[in-house]
Amino acid sequence: MGLLTQILTLPLAPVRGTVWVLERVVEAAEDQYYDPAPVERELAALERALLAGDIDEETFDRREDELLDRLDEIRARRQPDDDT
């Protein structure tokens, strides 16, 4: 950018800074949302609850399906696109 462009766009600097911060927040939130570790921990806890008799087989099956679907979503998101 030239000096004149920098001077003319100076009033937009706070907006650009805010946009940059919001982009970093979204990236961090997506990293957390698409992290498989919490889902895997919950699957393990679910199995322990079933083995301990805290939940019945039907509850286990329903929740396990939900968690496995979530893991499939995470893994699909993390795989590189094969379109190239």
Salt bridges, closest charged atoms under 4 A:
GLU23 OE1 - ARG24 NH2 3.70
GLU27 OE2 - ARG24 NH2 3.00
GLU30 OE1 - ARG77 NH2 3.31
GLU40 OE2 - ARG75 NH2 3.78
GLU42 OE2 - ARG63 NH2 2.35
GLU66 OE1 - ARG63 NH1 2.68
GLU73 OE1 - ARG70 NH1 3.21
